[in-house]
Amino acid sequence: MKILRSARFSCLVVISAASLPSVQAANLVQIDGEHATFFYDADFWGLGAASVLGDAISLQVRPDFAVSATVRPGTTTASQIQQAFDFASPGVVAVAKSGYSLKTLVGSGLSGNYTVAAGGSQVDVTLSGSLLLGSMNNGVFVPQTGFTGYSVTADYTSTGAAQSAPFYALMYAGNTLPYAHALGVESYLSTYVRQVGSGTTGLSLNSVEYQFATVAIPEPQTYAMLLAGLGILAWAGKPRVRS
């Protein structure tokens, strides 16, 4: 497993008891995919947090993103909010392997579990940022331009009855036509819970995933055969002059 380093900005907000560590330097760790090589920020996600299936990377979320708010029994007007967020740029980088290009369409997903109390409670989790065109240069991702933003959110509010359930949310951002050799993904991750009146509201975020898509690049001989075939078709369709 190869470790690469680049600069990263990290931000931290703590409300009540929720806390996240602040890390100033990125720690990009390499993991192999089917048609792309991935790099993830181990300072943000945690070392060994990533797994790959095909051209999609899944990342276990640090336990400090789990938040819970409780108001003691019998209280009707008190409220409590807990929130935590952190930011990595890039959180994930995908680099196309030889013979392939990356589509500039990326799926981002969230999965976890939530509990809302009966009335006056809310949970929210958001993953967002920018998709970055760039290149890997001497082991560092060099962003060249940000071509679009992305955001995926799971939000649940009590409708009068207590509820506990798993959740999964997936959104796509980008364009199906342009292609790139390397794509970086900023990762802004936020979790939020609010409890009004007695009860407990909680949110646990299990994993984040990024789905990339690749296309094969035709070999030079393929282009030559295509041009030759077009030439034959053009010759065959040329009008003949009879004498």
QUIBELMO-V275592 format. One record per residue. N is the residue number from 1. RES is the residue in one small letter. NEAR is the number of other C-alpha atoms within 12 Angstrom. Layout:
[[N:RES:NEAR] [N:RES:NEAR]]
This chain:
[[1:m:16] [2:k:17] [3:i:21] [4:l:26] [5:r:27] [6:s:30] [7:a:22] [8:r:28] [9:f:23] [10:s:27] [11:c:23] [12:l:25] [13:v:23] [14:v:23] [15:i:21] [16:s:19] [17:a:19] [18:a:28] [19:s:25] [20:l:30] [21:p:23] [22:s:22] [23:v:23] [24:q:21] [25:a:22] [26:a:32] [27:n:33] [28:l:40] [29:v:35] [30:q:31] [31:i:35] [32:d:26] [33:g:27] [34:e:23] [35:h:29] [36:a:36] [37:t:38] [38:f:45] [39:f:48] [40:y:49] [41:d:43] [42:a:34] [43:d:36] [44:f:44] [45:w:40] [46:g:24] [47:l:25] [48:g:25] [49:a:29] [50:a:34] [51:s:27] [52:v:29] [53:l:22] [54:g:20] [55:d:33] [56:a:33] [57:i:37] [58:s:33] [59:l:36] [60:q:30] [61:v:34] [62:r:30] [63:p:24] [64:d:31] [65:f:39] [66:a:35] [67:v:41] [68:s:39] [69:a:37] [70:t:30] [71:v:26] [72:r:18] [73:p:15] [74:g:12] [75:t:16] [76:t:16] [77:t:15] [78:a:20] [79:s:26] [80:q:32] [81:i:31] [82:q:36] [83:q:35] [84:a:37] [85:f:35] [86:d:37] [87:f:36] [88:a:39] [89:s:41] [90:p:45] [91:g:48] [92:v:49] [93:v:50] [94:a:49] [95:v:43] [96:a:35] [97:k:23] [98:s:19] [99:g:17] [100:y:25] [101:s:29] [102:l:39] [103:k:34] [104:t:38] [105:l:33] [106:v:43] [107:g:33] [108:s:40] [109:g:37] [110:l:37] [111:s:30] [112:g:32] [113:n:30] [114:y:37] [115:t:37] [116:v:37] [117:a:34] [118:a:22] [119:g:25] [120:g:32] [121:s:40] [122:q:41] [123:v:42] [124:d:41] [125:v:41] [126:t:36] [127:l:39] [128:s:38] [129:g:30] [130:s:31] [131:l:41] [132:l:36] [133:l:33] [134:g:28] [135:s:22] [136:m:26] [137:n:15] [138:n:10] [139:g:19] [140:v:28] [141:f:39] [142:v:23] [143:p:26] [144:q:17] [145:t:19] [146:g:22] [147:f:26] [148:t:23] [149:g:29] [150:y:32] [151:s:31] [152:v:31] [153:t:28] [154:a:33] [155:d:28] [156:y:31] [157:t:28] [158:s:28] [159:t:14] [160:g:13] [161:a:15] [162:a:24] [163:q:25] [164:s:23] [165:a:17] [166:p:21] [167:f:26] [168:y:24] [169:a:27] [170:l:25] [171:m:25] [172:y:26] [173:a:28] [174:g:31] [175:n:21] [176:t:18] [177:l:14] [178:p:18] [179:y:27] [180:a:36] [181:h:34] [182:a:39] [183:l:47] [184:g:46] [185:v:48] [186:e:39] [187:s:41] [188:y:35] [189:l:43] [190:s:42] [191:t:46] [192:y:39] [193:v:42] [194:r:38] [195:q:38] [196:v:31] [197:g:27] [198:s:26] [199:g:33] [200:t:36] [201:t:41] [202:g:42] [203:l:43] [204:s:35] [205:l:40] [206:n:28] [207:s:34] [208:v:44] [209:e:39] [210:y:47] [211:q:36] [212:f:46] [213:a:37] [214:t:35] [215:v:26] [216:a:19] [217:i:21] [218:p:15] [219:e:13] [220:p:11] [221:q:11] [222:t:13] [223:y:13] [224:a:13] [225:m:14] [226:l:15] [227:l:14] [228:a:14] [229:g:14] [230:l:14] [231:g:14] [232:i:13] [233:l:12] [234:a:12] [235:w:12] [236:a:11] [237:g:10] [238:k:10] [239:p:8] [240:r:8] [241:v:5] [242:r:4] [243:s:3]]
